[in-house]
Amino acid sequence: MLTGLLGVAVGAGLALAIALPLTLDGSPSSALLTEAVEACDSPDGITVQDHGGTLAFDHRGEDEVIGGDIADIMCVFGELDMPSRISTHMGQTTSMDGRQSATWDDLEIQWSYHPDRGMDGMITVVSE
């Protein structure tokens, strides 16, 4: 019994020793972006990368057969509490505008739009 408890304590200590540096070194938390994607049923065209620090989105354009539906992508943006000033700006972006960016809370978004390839970009967790 004592050996089993000691094994559990050592295992928990090792898990903490491995996980703690990952959260204290300034790396972004993986929970925020991952949870937003999962809340929207992990839609096509959205991937979480960089250990949860980056979310890439690929809206299916007119000339593409792969990519996500804009309603699914907007679901994720809603889960991240994206302000309407940013979603409105995104909706007004044209192919002539080039790469755009904005920030809110601890998030930075960059995107571009072209009718043939849709709206593509990424959201990154940034530290203050």
C-alpha positions as a Markdown table, in Angstrom:
| # | Residue | x | y | z |
|---|---|---|---|---|
| 1 | Met | 0.0 | 0.0 | 0.0 |
| 2 | Leu | 2.8 | 2.4 | 1.0 |
| 3 | Thr | 4.7 | 1.5 | -2.2 |
| 4 | Gly | 1.6 | 2.3 | -4.3 |
| 5 | Leu | 1.1 | 5.7 | -2.6 |
| 6 | Leu | 4.8 | 6.5 | -3.1 |
| 7 | Gly | 4.5 | 5.6 | -6.8 |
| 8 | Val | 1.5 | 7.9 | -7.2 |
| 9 | Ala | 3.3 | 10.8 | -5.4 |
| 10 | Val | 6.4 | 10.3 | -7.6 |
| 11 | Gly | 4.4 | 10.1 | -10.7 |
| 12 | Ala | 2.4 | 13.3 | -9.9 |
| 13 | Gly | 5.7 | 15.0 | -9.0 |
| 14 | Leu | 7.2 | 14.1 | -12.4 |
| 15 | Ala | 4.1 | 15.2 | -14.2 |
| 16 | Leu | 4.2 | 18.5 | -12.4 |
| 17 | Ala | 8.0 | 18.9 | -13.1 |
| 18 | Ile | 7.3 | 18.3 | -16.8 |
| 19 | Ala | 4.2 | 20.5 | -17.1 |
| 20 | Leu | 5.2 | 23.5 | -14.9 |
| 21 | Pro | 8.1 | 24.7 | -17.0 |
| 22 | Leu | 5.9 | 24.6 | -20.1 |
| 23 | Thr | 3.5 | 27.0 | -18.4 |
| 24 | Leu | 6.0 | 29.3 | -16.7 |
| 25 | Asp | 8.4 | 29.9 | -19.6 |
| 26 | Gly | 6.1 | 32.5 | -21.2 |
| 27 | Ser | 4.7 | 30.0 | -23.8 |
| 28 | Pro | 1.0 | 30.7 | -24.5 |
| 29 | Ser | -1.6 | 28.6 | -22.8 |
| 30 | Ser | -3.0 | 25.9 | -25.1 |
| 31 | Ala | -6.4 | 25.9 | -23.5 |
| 32 | Leu | -7.9 | 29.1 | -24.9 |
| 33 | Leu | -7.7 | 28.4 | -28.6 |
| 34 | Thr | -8.2 | 24.7 | -28.3 |
| 35 | Glu | -11.3 | 25.1 | -26.2 |
| 36 | Ala | -12.8 | 27.6 | -28.7 |
| 37 | Val | -12.3 | 25.2 | -31.6 |
| 38 | Glu | -13.7 | 22.2 | -29.6 |
| 39 | Ala | -16.8 | 24.3 | -28.6 |
| 40 | Cys | -17.5 | 24.6 | -32.3 |
| 41 | Asp | -17.0 | 20.9 | -33.0 |
| 42 | Ser | -13.5 | 21.3 | -34.5 |
| 43 | Pro | -14.7 | 22.6 | -37.9 |
| 44 | Asp | -12.9 | 22.0 | -41.2 |
| 45 | Gly | -10.4 | 24.7 | -42.1 |
| 46 | Ile | -9.2 | 25.4 | -38.6 |
| 47 | Thr | -6.1 | 24.0 | -37.0 |
| 48 | Val | -4.5 | 24.7 | -33.6 |
| 49 | Gln | -0.7 | 24.8 | -33.9 |
| 50 | Asp | 2.4 | 25.7 | -31.8 |
| 51 | His | 1.3 | 23.8 | -28.7 |
| 52 | Gly | -2.0 | 25.7 | -28.7 |
| 53 | Gly | -0.4 | 29.2 | -29.2 |
| 54 | Thr | -1.7 | 29.6 | -32.8 |
| 55 | Leu | -4.9 | 29.0 | -34.6 |
| 56 | Ala | -4.8 | 28.9 | -38.4 |
| 57 | Phe | -8.1 | 29.4 | -40.3 |
| 58 | Asp | -8.7 | 28.7 | -44.0 |
| 59 | His | -12.0 | 29.8 | -45.4 |
| 60 | Arg | -13.0 | 27.9 | -48.6 |
| 61 | Gly | -12.8 | 30.3 | -51.5 |
| 62 | Glu | -14.7 | 30.2 | -54.8 |
| 63 | Asp | -11.9 | 28.2 | -56.6 |
| 64 | Glu | -11.1 | 25.9 | -53.7 |
| 65 | Val | -12.6 | 22.5 | -52.7 |
| 66 | Ile | -11.0 | 22.4 | -49.2 |
| 67 | Gly | -11.3 | 24.9 | -46.4 |
| 68 | Gly | -13.9 | 25.8 | -43.8 |
| 69 | Asp | -17.3 | 27.3 | -44.0 |
| 70 | Ile | -17.4 | 31.0 | -42.9 |
| 71 | Ala | -20.1 | 30.3 | -40.3 |
| 72 | Asp | -18.0 | 27.6 | -38.6 |
| 73 | Ile | -15.0 | 29.9 | -38.5 |
| 74 | Met | -17.1 | 32.7 | -37.1 |
| 75 | Cys | -18.3 | 30.3 | -34.4 |
| 76 | Val | -14.7 | 30.0 | -33.2 |
| 77 | Phe | -14.3 | 33.8 | -33.4 |
| 78 | Gly | -17.4 | 34.1 | -31.2 |
| 79 | Glu | -16.0 | 31.7 | -28.7 |
| 80 | Leu | -12.9 | 33.8 | -28.4 |
| 81 | Asp | -15.1 | 36.9 | -27.8 |
| 82 | Met | -13.9 | 38.7 | -30.9 |
| 83 | Pro | -15.1 | 42.3 | -30.8 |
| 84 | Ser | -17.5 | 43.4 | -33.5 |
| 85 | Arg | -15.0 | 46.1 | -34.6 |
| 86 | Ile | -12.7 | 43.3 | -35.8 |
| 87 | Ser | -15.3 | 41.0 | -37.3 |
| 88 | Thr | -16.8 | 44.1 | -39.2 |
| 89 | His | -13.3 | 45.0 | -40.4 |
| 90 | Met | -12.8 | 41.5 | -41.6 |
| 91 | Gly | -16.1 | 41.5 | -43.5 |
| 92 | Gln | -15.1 | 44.7 | -45.2 |
| 93 | Thr | -11.6 | 43.5 | -46.3 |
| 94 | Thr | -11.1 | 43.3 | -50.0 |
| 95 | Ser | -8.4 | 41.5 | -52.0 |
| 96 | Met | -6.8 | 44.9 | -52.6 |
| 97 | Asp | -6.3 | 45.6 | -48.9 |
| 98 | Gly | -3.4 | 43.1 | -48.3 |
| 99 | Arg | -2.7 | 41.5 | -45.0 |
| 100 | Gln | -4.6 | 43.0 | -42.1 |
| 101 | Ser | -4.2 | 42.7 | -38.3 |
| 102 | Ala | -5.9 | 43.5 | -35.1 |
| 103 | Thr | -5.6 | 42.7 | -31.4 |
| 104 | Trp | -8.0 | 42.1 | -28.5 |
| 105 | Asp | -7.4 | 40.8 | -25.0 |
| 106 | Asp | -4.3 | 38.5 | -25.3 |
| 107 | Leu | -5.0 | 37.7 | -28.9 |
| 108 | Glu | -3.6 | 39.0 | -32.2 |
| 109 | Ile | -5.3 | 38.1 | -35.5 |
| 110 | Gln | -3.9 | 38.5 | -39.0 |
| 111 | Trp | -5.9 | 37.8 | -42.2 |
| 112 | Ser | -6.1 | 38.3 | -45.9 |
| 113 | Tyr | -9.0 | 37.9 | -48.3 |
| 114 | His | -9.4 | 37.0 | -52.0 |
| 115 | Pro | -12.6 | 35.7 | -53.5 |
| 116 | Asp | -10.8 | 32.8 | -55.2 |
| 117 | Arg | -9.1 | 31.5 | -52.0 |
| 118 | Gly | -11.4 | 33.0 | -49.3 |
| 119 | Met | -10.4 | 34.5 | -46.0 |
| 120 | Asp | -7.3 | 33.0 | -44.5 |
| 121 | Gly | -5.2 | 33.9 | -41.5 |
| 122 | Met | -4.2 | 33.1 | -38.0 |
| 123 | Ile | -4.8 | 34.0 | -34.4 |
| 124 | Thr | -1.9 | 34.0 | -32.0 |
| 125 | Val | -1.9 | 34.2 | -28.2 |
| 126 | Val | 0.4 | 37.1 | -27.2 |
| 127 | Ser | 1.8 | 37.8 | -23.8 |
| 128 | Glu | 1.3 | 41.3 | -22.3 |
